[in-house]
């Protein structure tokens, strides 16, 4: 963003959308998301600008990302009070290894407003693929190998221990850790899709096939006990 700009400022929202439309070479965007809350701009003002984009046909739906339960609740109620379009989706971090503290409350509010959840970092930056181990340094070409800060965040003993437990559980069901990671997310309330990266057609196919595994309530309870300590099931 230009110096002095804030992501939720109405004029910035409008100009950014127009710039995206030009770069994409299209006349509309299916889902346009506010990537971070902007504490310098009232959320109602941001939503008014986003609503104008919907009404103009430039955007079909709007979403938010990295919001707390309280922030999302305030945003949706502000939209209702001002007769504006509310957020149709929430893009927040969620995986078998990590979720925000108020996740359950956020999901409850999302259900109230019939909002879709789009989890990012579903594979915990690769830890849930099983390709990282405590005995070997990550390959420099991988996400964690090329980013010391991310490596410090994800390659903790607690995370690696949990990944090993989860991989063993998946193996006992003739499945991979990756399949478990995606199928678990697909089983969570309000999840409409999973944001997953891929570097080959085979990875795309594997990601899609993973959600064919429908986990039972008993299996979800077993998985909850294998996740890192301190993360609710």
FENJO-V40634 format. One record per residue. N is the residue number from 1. PHI is phi as a letter, one per 30 degrees, with the letter a starting at -180 (999 if undefined). Layout:
n->N phi->PHI
n->N phi->PHI
//
This chain:
n->1 phi->999
n->2 phi->d
n->3 phi->e
n->4 phi->i
n->5 phi->d
n->6 phi->b
n->7 phi->d
n->8 phi->c
n->9 phi->d
n->10 phi->e
n->11 phi->d
n->12 phi->d
n->13 phi->e
n->14 phi->d
n->15 phi->d
n->16 phi->d
n->17 phi->d
n->18 phi->d
n->19 phi->d
n->20 phi->d
n->21 phi->d
n->22 phi->d
n->23 phi->d
n->24 phi->d
n->25 phi->i
n->26 phi->b
n->27 phi->c
n->28 phi->a
n->29 phi->c
n->30 phi->d
n->31 phi->b
n->32 phi->c
n->33 phi->c
n->34 phi->d
n->35 phi->d
n->36 phi->b
n->37 phi->d
n->38 phi->c
n->39 phi->d
n->40 phi->c
n->41 phi->b
n->42 phi->e
n->43 phi->d
n->44 phi->d
n->45 phi->d
n->46 phi->d
n->47 phi->d
n->48 phi->d
n->49 phi->d
n->50 phi->d
n->51 phi->d
n->52 phi->d
n->53 phi->d
n->54 phi->d
n->55 phi->d
n->56 phi->d
n->57 phi->i
n->58 phi->d
n->59 phi->b
n->60 phi->c
n->61 phi->a
n->62 phi->b
n->63 phi->b
n->64 phi->b
n->65 phi->b
n->66 phi->i
n->67 phi->c
n->68 phi->d
n->69 phi->d
n->70 phi->d
n->71 phi->d
n->72 phi->d
n->73 phi->d
n->74 phi->d
n->75 phi->d
n->76 phi->d
n->77 phi->d
n->78 phi->d
n->79 phi->d
n->80 phi->d
n->81 phi->d
n->82 phi->c
n->83 phi->h
n->84 phi->c
n->85 phi->d
n->86 phi->c
n->87 phi->d
n->88 phi->c
n->89 phi->b
n->90 phi->b
n->91 phi->c
n->92 phi->b
n->93 phi->d
n->94 phi->a
n->95 phi->a
n->96 phi->d
n->97 phi->c
n->98 phi->a
n->99 phi->a
n->100 phi->d
n->101 phi->d
n->102 phi->c
n->103 phi->e
n->104 phi->d
n->105 phi->d
n->106 phi->e
n->107 phi->d
n->108 phi->d
n->109 phi->d
n->110 phi->e
n->111 phi->d
n->112 phi->d
n->113 phi->c
n->114 phi->h
n->115 phi->c
n->116 phi->d
n->117 phi->c
n->118 phi->b
n->119 phi->d
n->120 phi->c
n->121 phi->h
n->122 phi->d
n->123 phi->c
n->124 phi->h
n->125 phi->h
n->126 phi->j
n->127 phi->d
n->128 phi->d
n->129 phi->c
n->130 phi->i
n->131 phi->d
n->132 phi->c
n->133 phi->b
n->134 phi->d
n->135 phi->c
n->136 phi->b
n->137 phi->d
n->138 phi->d
n->139 phi->e
n->140 phi->e
n->141 phi->d
n->142 phi->d
n->143 phi->e
n->144 phi->d
n->145 phi->d
n->146 phi->c
n->147 phi->b
n->148 phi->e
n->149 phi->d
n->150 phi->d
n->151 phi->d
n->152 phi->d
n->153 phi->d
n->154 phi->c
n->155 phi->d
n->156 phi->c
n->157 phi->e
n->158 phi->d
n->159 phi->d
n->160 phi->d
n->161 phi->d
n->162 phi->d
n->163 phi->d
n->164 phi->d
n->165 phi->d
n->166 phi->d
n->167 phi->d
n->168 phi->d
n->169 phi->d
n->170 phi->d
n->171 phi->d
n->172 phi->d
n->173 phi->c
n->174 phi->h
n->175 phi->b
n->176 phi->c
n->177 phi->d
n->178 phi->d
n->179 phi->d
n->180 phi->d
n->181 phi->e
n->182 phi->d
n->183 phi->d
n->184 phi->d
n->185 phi->d
n->186 phi->d
n->187 phi->d
n->188 phi->d
n->189 phi->e
n->190 phi->i
n->191 phi->d
n->192 phi->c
n->193 phi->a
n->194 phi->b
n->195 phi->d
n->196 phi->b
n->197 phi->d
n->198 phi->a
n->199 phi->c
n->200 phi->a
n->201 phi->e
n->202 phi->d
n->203 phi->d
n->204 phi->e
n->205 phi->d
n->206 phi->d
n->207 phi->d
n->208 phi->d
n->209 phi->d
n->210 phi->e
n->211 phi->d
n->212 phi->d
n->213 phi->d
n->214 phi->c
n->215 phi->d
n->216 phi->d
n->217 phi->d
n->218 phi->d
n->219 phi->d
n->220 phi->d
n->221 phi->d
n->222 phi->d
n->223 phi->d
n->224 phi->e
n->225 phi->d
n->226 phi->c
n->227 phi->d
n->228 phi->e
n->229 phi->d
n->230 phi->j
n->231 phi->c
n->232 phi->d
n->233 phi->d
//
